[in-house]
Amino acid sequence: MALFTLQDISVAYNKKEILKDFNLEIEKGQLVSLLGPSGCGKTTTLRLIAGFLQSTNGKFLFKDKDYTKVPVNKRNFGFVFQNYALFPHLTVADNIAFGLRLRKVSKAEIEKRVERMLEIVNLEGYGKRFPGELSGGQRQRVAIARALVIEPDILLFDEPLSNLDANLRVNMRVEIRRIQQELGITTVYVSHDQEECFSISDQVAIMNKGVIEQLSNPSTIYKYPATKFVADFIGFKNFIEFESREDKGELVELQKNGRVFTLDRHEHMSPNKKVGAIRPDDFILAEWNETQVLPPNGIPGKIKITTFLGRSYQYVVSTPIGDFTVNKEMIAPYHTGQEVVLIIPKDQMVLVE
């Protein structure tokens, strides 16, 4: 049973609808990420859960109780902000203890719980320092400790790593996952960074214009995006709109401009999808000329643009069914105008809505 549920939620700003008939269920102990481009509604969803916003329609159920109108100060939820939101004039220990003092917790209990939080976030001995004496990663750990010390029912993160440099982001996302799993706390995490979300989440909700386009575990989304938007967002940069499709046992046969392509069927492939998506790294690219027999799933083409990426070259290949972006590791690049063949491995293309 879900710990909390958003049912047919609608939210509008200045008469502009951000969420419409939005639904989401999260199980106890899961870390669920809301991922999508700016303006997709992910932060609005998080603020709605926290109680900072009210919906115009729908219900928010928490532990089978209606929390739709429950004010933010009555929700025992921890919130970690993008900009840390620490009090610069208070020590680390006092920042962490702030929520406990508001709740009239005894001094002895506050000291005990603050010390415990400092251990959990690996900041033992930092209690008497001030935020200005800490690095960005350390300040974010303090913000996490402050959210956790109240023993919240849910932990909410709003783009918590966006102000950190690349190396520190990697370290901090590992720490966030470690803490979440150690405490078993239900967590909702908002980010626009695909790698960040995929690395720490049990489930990822890909959002677009106030709608969840796909909700699944990271590996399923990475391998089998459900829609063209999701595919493009996670790196499938090549699309083919096929004219016909015929399912033949374990294979799917597709046609485009008189050419026949064969793909493997899989459990996530719905019967009505006819738009193929493939990543630039997943094509096979080889030299070819018109005197040779075209291989299965092969498309003849010519190199249109060559770009050096460091470890590999990226090509735009012009073909009879469109231009495709292809990556290939090689010492000597193909030259502009060179004839090549693009081969689609039958287990690498997916079909999307």
N, C-alpha and C positions, 0 to 999 in steps of 0.2 A: 504493500500500500504506500502511496506517495506521502511524503512528509508534508509537502505543501503543493497547492495547485492554483494556477491562474486560469480562470474559466471565462472565456469570451470577453476578455478585457479590452476596453477602448480608452485611449488617452489622446487628448488634443491640446495643442498650444496655440493660443490666438486663433481659434477656429480651424487650425491645420491639424489634421488627424495624424498622429505619430504611430499609434497602435490601433488596430481594428480587429475585433473578434480574435484576440490573441490568446493562445492556449499553451500551457507549459506545466508539466509535472516533474517533480524532482524527488528521488528516493532518499531516505535517511542515509547519511554517511557518504554520499556521492559528492564529487567535485564536478560541477557542470559549468562549462564556459559558454558565454554568449559572444559569438564572433561575427564580425561583419564590417563593412565600410562605414565611414562617418555618416551619420544621419539615418542609420538603419533601424534605430530604436532600442539598441542594446542598453545604453545608459539609462534611458527612460524606464525600461523594464526593471533595472536594478534599483532605481530610486523609488519606483512603485512598491517593490518588495520591502524596501527599507521603511517606507511610510512617509517619504518626503513629498510624494505626489499622490493624488487621489484619482481614481479612474472615473470616467463618465458613465461607463457601463461595465457589467461583469462582476465577478467575485474573486477574492483572494482567500483561499482556505488554507489554514495552517493547523495541523493536528486535528483535522475535521472540525475546526472552529472557524467562524467567519471573521476574518481579520480585515475586511475591506475598509472599514471605518475606524479601525483601531489606530490611535495616534502614535507617532514615532516613538515617544517616550514610554509608551506602554508595550512596545515590542522589544523583546530581549534579543536584538540582533546586533552583531558587531559589523562595523563599516570601516574599511580601509580606503582612504582617499588617495587620489592620484598625486596630490601635492603634500602628502604626509599629514598636514594640519596639526602639527605639534605646537605646543605653547613654548615660545623661545625663552621665556623667563622662568620656566619650571625645569627642574632636573629630569633626567630620564625616569627615575623612580616616581617622581610626582606626576609626570605625564601619564605613565602607565596606571597610576593609582587614581587618576581623575574620576573615572566612571564609578569606581568603588566608593569614593567619598560622597558622590552624589546619591548613592544608594544607602548611605549611612552605615556602611560596613565598619566593624570595629578596627581599631588601629592595629592590633595584633594580627587579625586576619588579613588586613591589607598588606602588611609587611611580608607575611607568609606567601600570599598569592603573587605579589610583585617579584619576590625572589624566584619563585617557581617559573614565572613568565620569562625572566631574564635568562634562566637556564635553558628554557625551551627554544628561545630565539638566539642562543649562543652569545649573550651579552653580559655574562657574569662579570661583576666588577665595574660595570659602566653606570650603575645607578645614580652616582653623584655628579655625573657629567651633564652638560647642557646640550641641547640639540645642535647649537652652533659649533660644538667641538667634535661632532660626528661626521662620518662620510655619508653620502647619499644612501648607500645600502644599509648602514647602521641605523639611520633615521627611519628607513622603511621597516626595519625589524622592530623598532620601538612602536611604530604605528600599528604593526601587527599584534605586538604584545598588548597594547592598550585595548585593541578590539577583542582579544582573547580573554583578558583577565576577568571580564564580567561573566565569563562562562556562557557565551551566547548560544542560542538555539540554532542560529544560522550565521555564517560568516560571509560577508559581501565584499568583493574587491572591485574597485573601479579603476581600470588602467593603472595598476599599482607600480609597474616597472617602466612606464614610458619616460620618466625623467632620469633614468639611469643609463650609463654607457653600455655598449653591447656585451662586453665580458661580464659585467656586474649583473646584467639582466639574466644571463644564463645561470649564474650562481644563485641568484635570488629565487628564480622559478623552481630550482631544485629544493631550496629551503622551504618555500611555500608548500610544495607537495609533501615534503618530509613532515612538516608541522601538521598539515591537514590529515595525513594518514596516521600519525602518532596519536592525535587526539580524536580521530574519527568524526570530525565535525563536518556537517553538511555545508557546502560552500558553493556560492555562485560567483563566477569570475568573468569580468568583462574585459575584452581586449580586441584590438584590430590586427594583432600579430598572430598569424596562423601557426607558426612554429611554436610560439609560446603556449598557445592553447592546446595544441595537439600533444605537447610533451608532458602536460601535467593533468589532463582531464580524463574522467571516466566517460563523460558524454560531452559532445559539442553540439551546440545549436547554431547553425549558420543562418544569419538573419539578413533580410533584404526588404527595405521599405515597410518595416513594421510587421513582417511575416517571417516565421521560421520555415525556410525552404528545405532544410534537412536537419534532423536530430538523430544522432547515432554515435557510436564510439569512434575515436579518431581514425583507426585503421580502416574501418568500413567507408568513412567519408573520403579518405585519401585514395582508396582503391576504386570505390564505386560511387562517385557523386551522382545525386539523383536528378539534378537539373542543370541546365546550361550555365546559369548564374553561379551555382556552387562549383561546377567544373572549372570555369574561368577564374574564379576567386582563388582556387587552390592550385592553379598552374597548368590546367589543360588549355593550351593556347590555340589549338587547332580543332576546327569543327567542320564536319561534312554533313549536309542535309541530304540524306539518301532518298531516292524516289520510291523504292519499294523494299519490302522486307518479307522474308519467308523463313519460318523456323523449321529446321530439319533435325530433329532429335537433339543431340548435344551441340549442334552448330546453328548459327544464324547466317542466312545468305542475304546480302544487301546489294542493291544496284544503284549506280550513279553514271549517267551519260553512257550507258551501254556496258560499263565495266562491272564485274561481279566481285564482291569482297565477302570473305568468310570470317566470322568471329566465333569464339567459344561462348556458349551460353553459361550463365551463372545464376545463382539464386536471387541476386538483386536486380536482375534484368526483367523489366516489365514488358508485356507483349506488344505494347503500342508505341514504344520508343523507336525513332528512326533517325535521330541526330547523333552522329558519332563524334566522340571527343578523344583526343590523344595528346599526350605531353610531348614537347620538343625533344626530350631525351629518349623517347620510346620508339621513334621511327628507326628503321635500318636504312642508312643512306650509302649508296655505292655508285661507282662509275658505271655508265651504260651508254649504248648507242643503238640506233634503230635497226641494226643488223642482228641484234640479239633477241632471244625470246624473252618476253616479259614474264617475270616470276609471279607466282600466286600472290595476290594482294599487292601487286606492284603498280606504281604510278610513274610514268615517264615524266621527266621534268628538266628544267635548266636552272642553274644557279643565277639568282637575280641580285642578291646582296650578300656579302661576306662580312662578318664582324668577329673580331678576336676577343675572346672572353677570358683568356689566361690559360686555363687547363684545356679548353676546348674552343672550337669555332662555332659560331651560330650562323646559319644560312637561312635566307628566304628563298624558297624553291618555287618557281612558277611551273604549274602543271595544267593539264586540260580541265581539271575540276577545281582549280583555285590555287592560291598561294599558301604555302605552309612554312612555319618556322621550325627549324630542325637544329639540334645540337649534336656535335660529333667531335670526339677527341681524336686528334691527328697531328702529325708533325708538319706536313705540308698541306696547306688548305687547297680546296677546289677554287678554280678561278671563275670569274663572272662569265656567264654564257656556257659553261661546261655542261654537257649532257650527263644526267644522273638518273637513278631510279630510287624512288621512295617505296619502301616496303612496310606495310602495316602488320606487325606480328598479331596473330589472331587472338592472343590473350592480353593485348595491351590497349586496345581501343574499348571504350565503354559507350553505351547508348544512354542518352539523357533526354529529359523533357525540354 
